Amino acid sequence: MRDEGAKFCQHYGIVWVSMSDAIEDKDGRARGASTIQMQVAKNLFLWPSHSYIRKAIEIPIAFYLNAIWPKSRMMEV
């Protein structure tokens, strides 16, 4: 289920169910599961290509951004 953006106000930066689904996806490509916080982290600090390494770096940054910025600021950026 793709609800990362729809539940923006109800999570703390990561939707673990979506992350698990993306990891278990056996089609051979890194995909999705990016919340708005993770997209902001990627756009501000990381590279655009899809990789599990980038995703692993995105997670702590997304938690940190969620802790220091209000949701309205996150949407603004």
Kinemage of the C-alpha trace (Angstrom):
@kinemage 1
@onewidth
@group {chain A} dominant
@subgroup {mainchain}
@vectorlist {calphas} color= white
{ca met a 1} P 0.000 0.000 0.000
{ca arg a 2} L 1.419 3.363 -1.053
{ca asp a 3} L 0.427 5.669 1.805
{ca glu a 4} L 3.695 7.460 2.573
{ca gly a 5} L 2.393 10.901 1.586
{ca ala a 6} L -1.196 10.382 2.656
{ca lys a 7} L -0.166 9.761 6.261
{ca phe a 8} L 2.335 12.630 6.430
{ca cys a 9} L 0.811 14.043 9.632
{ca gln a 10} L 0.542 10.638 11.290
{ca his a 11} L 4.123 9.346 11.215
{ca tyr a 12} L 7.558 10.497 12.318
{ca gly a 13} L 9.413 10.428 9.034
{ca ile a 14} L 9.423 6.742 8.100
{ca val a 15} L 6.615 4.324 7.211
{ca trp a 16} L 8.211 1.033 8.180
{ca val a 17} L 5.565 -1.136 6.494
{ca ser a 18} L 6.269 0.552 3.152
{ca met a 19} L 10.022 0.191 3.703
{ca ser a 20} L 9.571 -3.517 4.401
{ca asp a 21} L 7.431 -3.945 1.279
{ca ala a 22} L 10.070 -2.187 -0.827
{ca ile a 23} L 12.846 -4.399 0.530
{ca glu a 24} L 10.813 -7.563 -0.062
{ca asp a 25} L 9.927 -6.514 -3.622
{ca lys a 26} L 11.709 -9.110 -5.750
{ca asp a 27} L 11.700 -7.284 -9.082
{ca gly a 28} L 15.394 -6.448 -8.689
{ca arg a 29} L 15.232 -2.668 -8.484
{ca ala a 30} L 15.322 -0.263 -5.574
{ca arg a 31} L 11.987 1.518 -5.348
{ca gly a 32} L 9.832 3.903 -3.451
{ca ala a 33} L 8.775 3.943 0.169
{ca ser a 34} L 9.962 7.536 0.453
{ca thr a 35} L 8.017 9.732 2.820
{ca ile a 36} L 7.962 13.481 2.333
{ca gln a 37} L 10.649 13.769 5.025
{ca met a 38} L 12.832 11.287 3.159
{ca gln a 39} L 12.313 13.148 -0.123
{ca val a 40} L 13.355 16.423 1.515
{ca ala a 41} L 16.445 14.725 2.998
{ca lys a 42} L 17.368 13.351 -0.420
{ca asn a 43} L 16.803 16.641 -2.207
{ca leu a 44} L 18.793 18.669 0.331
{ca phe a 45} L 21.697 16.363 1.170
{ca leu a 46} L 21.925 13.290 -1.079
{ca trp a 47} L 22.156 12.153 -4.687
{ca pro a 48} L 19.111 11.392 -6.868
{ca ser a 49} L 19.886 7.829 -8.015
{ca his a 50} L 18.067 4.862 -6.472
{ca ser a 51} L 20.125 2.730 -4.104
{ca tyr a 52} L 19.803 0.997 -0.776
{ca ile a 53} L 22.881 2.891 0.450
{ca arg a 54} L 21.199 6.231 -0.173
{ca lys a 55} L 18.011 4.958 1.479
{ca ala a 56} L 19.987 3.879 4.571
{ca ile a 57} L 21.503 7.373 4.840
{ca glu a 58} L 18.114 9.015 4.240
{ca ile a 59} L 16.456 7.360 7.244
{ca pro a 60} L 18.378 9.079 10.067
{ca ile a 61} L 18.300 12.401 8.211
{ca ala a 62} L 14.510 12.098 7.818
{ca phe a 63} L 14.126 11.411 11.558
{ca tyr a 64} L 16.312 14.413 12.376
{ca leu a 65} L 14.446 16.747 10.014
{ca asn a 66} L 11.148 15.547 11.453
{ca ala a 67} L 12.421 16.337 14.964
{ca ile a 68} L 13.644 19.865 14.224
{ca trp a 69} L 11.192 21.162 11.602
{ca pro a 70} L 7.419 21.468 11.891
{ca lys a 71} L 5.363 19.713 9.200
{ca ser a 72} L 4.500 23.075 7.606
{ca arg a 73} L 8.206 23.856 7.094
{ca met a 74} L 8.777 20.415 5.634
{ca met a 75} L 6.049 21.017 3.054
{ca glu a 76} L 7.449 24.452 2.273
{ca val a 77} L 10.899 23.048 1.512
